[in-house]
């Protein structure tokens, strides 16, 4: 039996390679109260917001009280935060929660929150792009 030795990359994992300069997500990116503020901004119940992260309602309550999220949850929080900011440009602030919870023909009758939950938020980003640009879809 022969063992194949594979060369390890000369670049450590934490150093971005050319064209991949992505900032690292810190577990402490979200300070106490920021998770709760994001949930209130989206006008979602704890169970619905927990499903998006995905964490249990109990874990969400811990996060809302100021506990630092795991790396995976921090990434998801950043993604939801960015999506929320973009949606705020094209949807009235007071209507955001209602819009997320209402079935939408643009998403084959799914609620936008279900689209996000399925990991298909690119469909919402596409909608935001067309609404920002004024190009009819």
C-alpha positions in Angstrom: 0.0 0.0 0.0 1.2 3.4 -0.9 0.3 6.6 0.9 -0.1 9.6 -1.3 1.2 12.8 0.3 -0.7 15.8 -0.6 0.9 19.2 -0.5 -0.8 21.6 1.9 -1.5 25.0 0.6 1.2 27.5 1.3 -1.5 30.0 2.3 -3.1 29.6 5.7 -6.8 29.2 5.8 -7.4 32.6 7.6 -5.6 34.6 4.9 -7.9 35.4 1.9 -6.5 34.5 -1.5 -6.6 36.9 -4.4 -10.1 37.9 -5.3 -11.5 36.4 -2.1 -11.1 39.2 0.4 -14.0 38.4 2.7 -14.0 39.8 6.2 -14.2 37.2 8.9 -17.3 37.0 10.9 -16.7 37.6 14.6 -18.8 35.9 17.2 -19.0 39.2 18.9 -20.1 41.1 15.8 -23.6 41.3 17.3 -23.6 43.1 20.6 -26.3 42.7 23.3 -29.7 43.8 22.0 -28.8 43.7 18.3 -30.4 40.3 17.7 -33.6 41.4 19.5 -33.5 44.7 17.5 -33.2 42.8 14.2 -36.1 40.5 15.1 -38.3 43.5 16.0 -37.3 45.3 12.9 -38.5 42.2 10.9 -41.6 42.1 13.1 -41.2 38.4 13.6 -42.2 36.2 16.6 -39.3 34.3 18.3 -40.3 31.0 16.7 -40.3 32.4 13.2 -37.0 34.2 13.7 -35.4 31.2 15.4 -36.4 29.1 12.3 -34.4 31.4 10.0 -31.2 31.2 12.0 -31.8 28.0 12.5 -31.7 27.7 16.3 -34.1 26.7 19.0 -36.4 29.4 20.6 -34.4 28.9 23.8 -31.1 29.5 22.0 -32.6 32.6 20.4 -33.7 33.9 23.8 -30.1 33.4 25.0 -28.8 35.3 22.0 -31.3 38.1 22.5 -30.0 38.5 26.1 -26.5 39.2 24.8 -24.8 35.8 24.5 -22.3 35.6 21.6 -23.6 33.5 18.6 -21.6 30.7 17.1 -19.8 31.4 13.8 -22.5 29.8 11.8 -25.3 31.7 13.5 -23.2 34.9 13.3 -22.9 34.4 9.5 -26.7 33.9 9.2 -27.4 37.0 11.3 -25.2 39.1 9.1 -26.9 37.7 6.0 -30.4 38.5 7.4 -29.2 41.9 8.5 -27.9 42.7 5.0 -31.1 41.4 3.5 -33.2 43.5 5.9 -31.3 46.6 5.0 -31.8 46.0 1.3 -35.5 45.3 1.8 -35.9 48.5 3.7 -35.0 50.4 0.6 -37.8 48.9 -1.4 -40.5 48.1 1.2 -42.0 50.4 3.7 -40.7 49.8 7.2 -44.1 49.3 8.7 -45.0 46.7 6.0 -41.9 44.6 6.2 -43.2 42.0 8.7 -46.5 41.7 6.9 -44.7 41.3 3.5 -42.5 38.5 4.9 -45.5 36.6 6.2 -47.8 37.0 3.1 -47.8 34.4 0.2 -46.3 36.1 -2.9 -46.9 35.1 -6.5 -43.4 36.2 -7.4 -42.1 33.3 -5.2 -44.6 30.7 -6.5 -47.0 31.4 -3.7 -44.5 31.0 -1.0 -44.1 33.5 1.8 -40.8 35.4 1.6 -39.9 34.1 5.1 -40.3 30.5 3.6 -38.1 31.4 0.7 -35.4 32.6 3.2 -35.9 29.5 5.4 -35.4 27.2 2.3 -32.0 28.9 1.7 -33.3 30.6 -1.5 -32.7 34.2 -0.4 -31.1 34.8 -3.8 -34.6 35.0 -5.2 -35.4 37.9 -2.9 -32.0 39.6 -3.8 -33.0 39.3 -7.5 -36.4 41.0 -6.7 -34.6 43.7 -4.8 -32.2 44.2 -7.8 -35.1 44.7 -10.2 -37.0 47.0 -7.9 -33.9 49.2 -7.3 -33.1 49.4 -11.0 -36.6 50.0 -12.2 -36.3 47.2 -14.8 -39.6 45.3 -15.3 -39.2 41.7 -14.4 
